[in-house]
């Protein structure tokens, strides 16, 4: 009976996060689920507190990345980049698509997939509207590259911290493992998106758009973000936990860019979507409750079954299995569950790496797949744009499977 109640609350919580009944924020549903678990005595307050504490590194990482992304938005760095992309397109829709995709890669790699979804997407939307072209192909490229490039570096996706936990590889070993699969993922995703958008990308765009001047504050913001990126790469290379360095580097970047001006700092900090943090904390509590009713054991058994198969078959089973789970319940809770199972057992390295790719890239199938895609939808709603779940699924069904298949093959047969 306890297991049925826990699973019922879990399903209801995830449904609330994904579909937002009454248009309540996602964090409200996550926190309500966590509170209900405690009130129903399905999880003790002490256990809930310990579960929340497990996410400290993730909270610090997310806080830092959101500060960096908002700093870039506030000081006009993303608008400046997007406008330059329109000018550089020289009237070609195809060239503009390639440039937007390239900017999306850079933002995802160095500022995380959430930054691409939340901050770059509105800038791209404004730029393509100025260019007088159909916005959907460019907006979809932001969503898909946010996941496709999210395992280039450990800092490119919060899910990387969740899956590996304290066993997160340092930078150089990470690059040896994931650089080739990442390049494959980025290239295949681009090629399929380009083919699917062939009709919309014919013709010319208006490239005579005004490029906003990057102010001295914007220039300092760009340098501050570059400094933060360097600090994070250094921390990753040294094998240091990324949460505290990310947050500290972001605070330093904000202080550098604003020259510690109180009003400017208040504007940046006040615009950050801090509700993401209680959302993640609520999911940690949810995973703790699911662990108590045997969910981790079930996942561990499934992973062990994959481990008994030949490496390529086992890796494909693991990556596509976690991809399916992520699209059913979002990759953050599925990543938390799978990461806990991985950290509790002993599994072959190729299985661990395939699961990471499945958690990061697998969500490109549907709008429910990743936190970044949910945030992308929210960003579009603010701009008055709507992309239906069916529209996304029709594209994702062609984009995700070949990218995941070939990226998984690269992790198994690659040089690492």
C-alpha positions in Angstrom: 0.0 0.0 0.0 2.9 2.4 0.9 4.5 1.8 -2.5 1.2 2.5 -4.3 0.8 5.8 -2.4 4.4 6.9 -3.1 4.1 6.1 -6.8 0.8 7.8 -7.0 2.2 11.0 -5.4 5.3 10.8 -7.7 3.2 10.4 -10.9 0.9 13.3 -9.8 3.9 15.5 -8.9 5.6 14.9 -12.3 2.3 15.4 -14.1 1.9 18.7 -12.3 5.4 19.8 -13.2 4.9 19.0 -16.8 1.3 20.2 -17.4 1.0 22.9 -14.8 -2.7 22.7 -13.8 -4.1 26.1 -12.9 -0.9 27.5 -14.4 0.9 27.1 -11.1 4.7 27.2 -11.4 6.5 23.9 -11.7 8.2 24.5 -8.3 4.8 24.6 -6.6 4.0 21.1 -7.7 7.4 19.7 -6.8 7.1 21.2 -3.3 3.5 20.1 -2.8 4.5 16.5 -3.7 7.4 16.6 -1.2 5.2 18.1 1.5 2.5 15.5 0.9 5.0 12.7 1.2 5.9 13.9 4.7 2.4 14.7 5.8 1.3 11.2 4.8 4.2 9.8 6.8 5.6 8.1 3.7 8.9 9.9 4.4 10.1 11.3 7.7 11.0 15.0 8.0 14.6 14.0 8.8 14.8 11.8 5.6 13.4 14.6 3.5 15.9 17.0 5.0 18.8 14.7 4.2 17.4 14.3 0.6 17.4 18.0 0.2 20.9 18.3 1.5 22.1 15.8 -1.1 21.4 18.4 -3.8 23.7 21.1 -2.5 26.2 20.8 -5.3 23.5 20.9 -7.9 21.8 24.0 -6.3 25.1 25.9 -6.3 25.8 24.9 -9.9 22.3 25.9 -11.1 22.4 29.2 -9.1 25.8 30.1 -10.7 24.7 29.2 -14.2 21.4 31.1 -13.8 23.3 34.2 -12.6 25.8 34.0 -15.5 22.9 33.6 -18.0 20.9 36.5 -16.6 24.0 38.7 -16.5 24.5 38.1 -20.2 20.8 38.8 -20.9 20.7 41.9 -18.7 23.8 43.5 -20.3 22.6 42.6 -23.8 25.3 40.1 -24.7 22.8 37.6 -26.2 20.9 40.2 -28.1 24.2 41.5 -29.5 25.2 38.0 -30.6 21.9 37.2 -32.2 21.8 40.4 -34.1 25.3 39.8 -35.4 24.2 36.4 -36.5 21.4 38.0 -38.6 23.8 40.4 -40.1 26.4 37.7 -40.8 23.7 35.6 -42.6 24.0 38.0 -45.6 20.4 37.3 -46.4 20.6 33.5 -46.4 18.1 31.6 -44.3 20.3 28.6 -44.3 23.4 30.5 -43.2 21.3 32.1 -40.4 20.2 28.7 -39.3 23.8 27.5 -39.1 24.9 30.6 -37.2 22.0 30.3 -34.7 22.9 26.6 -34.2 26.6 27.5 -33.7 25.8 30.2 -31.1 23.5 27.6 -29.4 26.4 25.2 -29.2 28.7 27.8 -27.6 26.1 28.9 -25.0 25.2 25.3 -24.1 28.8 24.1 -23.8 30.0 27.0 -21.6 26.8 28.2 -19.9 24.7 25.0 -19.8 21.6 23.9 -21.7 19.3 25.8 -19.4 20.9 29.1 -20.5 20.3 28.2 -24.1 16.7 27.4 -23.4 15.9 30.4 -21.1 18.0 33.3 -22.4 19.2 32.6 -25.9 15.8 31.5 -27.2 14.1 34.9 -26.7 17.1 36.7 -28.3 16.9 34.4 -31.3 13.1 34.9 -31.5 13.6 38.6 -31.6 16.3 38.4 -34.2 14.5 36.2 -36.6 11.4 38.3 -36.3 13.5 41.3 -37.3 14.8 39.3 -40.2 11.3 38.6 -41.4 11.5 34.8 -41.6 9.6 31.8 -40.2 10.8 31.5 -36.5 10.0 27.8 -35.9 13.2 26.2 -37.4 15.4 28.5 -35.5 13.5 28.1 -32.2 13.6 24.3 -32.6 17.4 24.5 -33.2 17.7 26.2 -29.8 15.7 23.4 -28.1 17.5 20.5 -29.7 21.1 21.8 -29.5 20.5 22.5 -25.8 20.4 18.8 -25.2 22.6 17.6 -28.1 25.6 19.6 -26.9 25.0 19.1 -23.2 27.7 16.5 -22.6 30.6 18.3 -24.3 31.8 19.4 -20.8 30.7 18.5 -17.3 29.3 22.0 -16.8 27.1 21.8 -19.9 24.1 20.1 -18.1 23.2 19.9 -14.4 22.1 16.3 -15.2 25.8 15.4 -15.5 26.3 16.2 -11.9 23.2 14.2 -10.9 24.2 11.1 -12.8 27.8 10.9 -11.7 27.6 12.6 -8.3 31.0 12.5 -6.5 32.3 10.2 -9.2 32.2 12.9 -11.9 35.2 12.5 -14.2 37.7 15.4 -14.3 37.9 17.5 -17.5 40.6 15.6 -19.5 39.2 12.1 -18.9 35.7 13.6 -19.6 36.8 14.9 -23.0 38.5 11.6 -23.9 35.2 9.9 -23.2 32.6 12.3 -24.5 34.2 14.6 -27.1 33.6 12.3 -30.0 30.1 11.3 -29.0 29.3 15.0 -28.5 30.6 15.9 -32.0 28.5 13.0 -33.4 25.4 14.1 -31.5 25.8 17.8 -32.6 26.5 16.9 -36.3 23.6 14.3 -36.6 21.1 16.6 -34.9 22.1 19.5 -37.2 21.9 17.4 -40.4 18.4 16.0 -39.5 17.1 19.4 -38.5 18.5 20.9 -41.6 16.8 18.3 -43.8 13.5 18.6 -42.0 13.6 22.4 -42.3 14.6 22.4 -46.0 11.4 24.1 -47.2 11.3 26.8 -44.5 15.0 27.6 -45.1 14.6 28.5 -48.8 14.7 32.1 -49.8 16.2 35.3 -48.3 16.0 37.1 -45.0 16.2 40.8 -44.1 19.8 41.1 -42.9 19.8 44.9 -42.6 18.9 44.9 -38.9 20.2 47.2 -36.3 22.9 45.7 -34.1 22.6 46.9 -30.6 25.8 48.5 -29.3 27.5 46.4 -26.6 27.9 48.8 -23.7 30.9 48.9 -21.4 28.9 47.0 -18.9 28.1 44.4 -21.6 31.8 44.1 -22.5 32.7 43.6 -18.8 29.9 41.0 -18.6 31.3 39.2 -21.6 34.8 39.2 -20.0 33.4 38.2 -16.6 31.6 35.3 -18.2 34.8 34.2 -20.0 36.6 34.4 -16.7 33.9 32.3 -15.0 34.1 29.8 -17.9 37.9 29.5 -17.5 37.5 29.0 -13.7 35.0 26.2 -14.2 37.1 24.5 -16.8 40.0 24.7 -14.4 38.0 23.3 -11.5 36.8 20.5 -13.8 40.3 19.7 -14.9 41.4 19.5 -11.2 38.5 17.1 -10.4 37.0 19.6 -8.0 33.2 19.6 -7.3 31.6 22.1 -9.7 28.9 23.6 -7.5 30.8 26.0 -5.3 33.3 27.1 -8.0 30.4 27.8 -10.4 28.5 29.9 -7.9 31.7 31.8 -6.8 32.7 32.5 -10.3 29.2 33.7 -11.2 29.2 36.1 -8.2 32.6 37.4 -9.2 31.4 37.9 -12.8 28.4 39.9 -11.7 30.5 42.1 -9.4 33.0 42.7 -12.3 30.3 43.5 -14.8 28.3 45.8 -12.6 31.2 47.3 -10.7 29.4 46.2 -7.6 26.6 48.7 -8.3 23.7 47.8 -5.9 20.9 48.6 -8.4 22.5 46.6 -11.2 23.1 43.7 -8.9 19.5 43.8 -7.7 18.3 43.8 -11.3 20.3 40.8 -12.3 19.6 38.8 -9.1 15.9 39.7 -9.1 15.4 38.5 -12.7 16.8 35.0 -12.0 14.2 32.2 -12.0 15.1 31.1 -8.4 12.0 28.8 -8.4 14.2 26.2 -10.2 16.0 25.5 -6.9 12.9 24.4 -4.8 11.8 22.5 -7.9 15.0 20.5 -7.9 14.9 20.1 -4.1 11.4 18.7 -4.3 12.6 16.2 -6.9 15.4 15.1 -4.6 12.7 14.4 -1.9 10.6 12.5 -4.4 13.5 10.3 -5.5 14.3 9.6 -1.8 10.7 8.3 -1.3 10.9 6.2 -4.5 14.1 4.7 -3.2 12.4 3.7 -0.1 9.8 1.6 -2.0 12.3 -0.2 -4.2 12.6 2.0 -7.3 16.4 2.1 -7.2 16.6 -1.7 -6.8 14.4 -2.1 -9.9 16.6 0.3 -11.9 19.7 -1.3 -10.6 18.4 -4.7 -11.8 17.7 -3.3 -15.2 21.2 -1.8 -15.4 22.7 -5.1 -14.3 20.8 -6.8 -17.1 22.2 -4.4 -19.6 25.7 -5.1 -18.2 25.4 -8.8 -19.0 24.9 -8.1 -22.8 27.7 -7.5 -25.3 29.0 -4.0 -24.9 27.3 -2.4 -27.9 23.9 -4.1 -27.3 24.1 -3.4 -23.5 25.0 0.3 -24.1 22.2 0.7 -26.6 19.7 -0.9 -24.2 20.9 1.4 -21.4 20.9 4.6 -23.4 17.6 4.1 -25.1 16.0 2.7 -21.9 16.9 5.8 -19.9 15.8 7.9 -22.8 12.4 6.4 -22.7 12.2 6.8 -19.0 13.3 10.5 -19.3 10.6 11.2 -21.8 8.0 9.7 -19.6 9.0 11.4 -16.4 11.5 14.1 -17.3 15.3 13.6 -17.3 16.0 15.3 -13.9 14.0 12.8 -11.7 15.0 9.9 -14.0 18.7 11.0 -13.8 18.5 11.3 -10.0 17.1 7.8 -9.8 19.6 6.3 -12.2 22.5 8.2 -10.8 21.7 6.9 -7.3 21.5 3.4 -8.7 24.8 3.8 -10.5 26.6 5.2 -7.4 25.2 2.3 -5.2 26.4 -0.5 -7.5 29.4 -1.6 -9.6 28.7 -1.5 -13.3 30.9 -1.4 -16.4 32.1 2.0 -17.5 30.5 1.8 -21.0 27.1 1.3 -19.3 27.6 4.4 -17.1 28.7 6.5 -20.1 25.8 5.3 -22.3 23.3 6.1 -19.5 24.8 9.7 -19.3 24.3 10.1 -23.0 20.7 8.8 -22.7 19.9 11.2 -19.9 21.3 14.2 -21.8 20.4 13.4 -25.4 17.4 11.1 -25.0 15.0 14.0 -24.0 15.2 15.4 -27.5 12.2 13.2 -28.4 9.4 15.1 -26.6 8.7 18.4 -24.8 8.4 16.5 -21.5 11.9 15.1 -21.8 14.2 17.6 -20.1 14.1 20.5 -17.7 15.7 22.6 -20.4 12.9 21.9 -22.9 10.3 22.7 -20.3 12.1 26.0 -19.7 12.3 26.6 -23.4 8.5 26.3 -23.7 8.1 28.8 -20.8 10.4 31.2 -22.6 8.4 30.9 -25.8 5.1 31.5 -23.9 6.5 34.7 -22.6 7.1 35.8 -26.2 3.6 34.9 -27.3 4.8 31.9 -29.3 3.4 28.4 -29.0 5.0 25.1 -30.1 2.7 22.1 -29.6 3.8 18.8 -28.1 2.8 17.1 -31.3 4.9 19.5 -33.4 7.9 18.8 -31.2 7.3 15.1 -31.2 7.1 14.9 -35.0 10.6 16.5 -35.3 12.0 14.7 -32.3 11.1 11.3 -33.7 13.4 11.9 -36.6 16.2 13.8 -34.7 16.7 11.9 -31.5 17.0 8.2 -32.4 19.8 8.4 -35.0 21.7 10.9 -32.8 21.5 8.7 -29.8 22.3 5.5 -31.7 25.4 7.0 -33.3 26.6 8.8 -30.1 26.2 5.5 -28.2 28.2 3.7 -30.9 30.9 6.4 -30.5 31.2 5.8 -26.8 31.6 2.1 -27.3 33.9 2.0 -30.3 35.6 5.4 -29.9 39.3 5.9 -29.0 38.7 6.2 -25.3 
